[in-house]
Amino acid sequence: MSPRLASGIWVSAYLTRLRLADIPAYVTAKGDSEAGAVVVKVALLDGSARAYERRSDLMTGARAWILLTEGPEAEVDALVSRTKARDPDLWVIELEDRQGRTLLEEDGLAD
């Protein structure tokens, strides 16, 4: 298992990748720079949205991005707000992309 990148560094690199792909992105909650969890919300610009979070497999230690929720944007926002209320160290990154692109499956971002 490789060492984990500090959250603040990962977020900075992710925002750069999104900018290079012309995907608008905003940090709406700045979490702990060392170990804060990250939620990525993508607004599809049609009233719907998706939110993703990275989870670890307790048996293998492998980490993967999973779909936390999807549906009407107001409902996704409400879930993200509840998650943030429970975890003050949480980073929330919001994207806007009609195609729902997040780049989370790309090398260096997927794990």
Secondary structure, 3 states (H helix, E strand, C coil): CCCCCCHHHHHHHHHHHHHHCCCCEEEEECCCCCCCCEEEEEECCCCEEEEEEEEECCCCCCEEEEEEEEEEHHHHHHHHHHHHHHCCCCEEEEEECCCCCCCCCCCCCCC
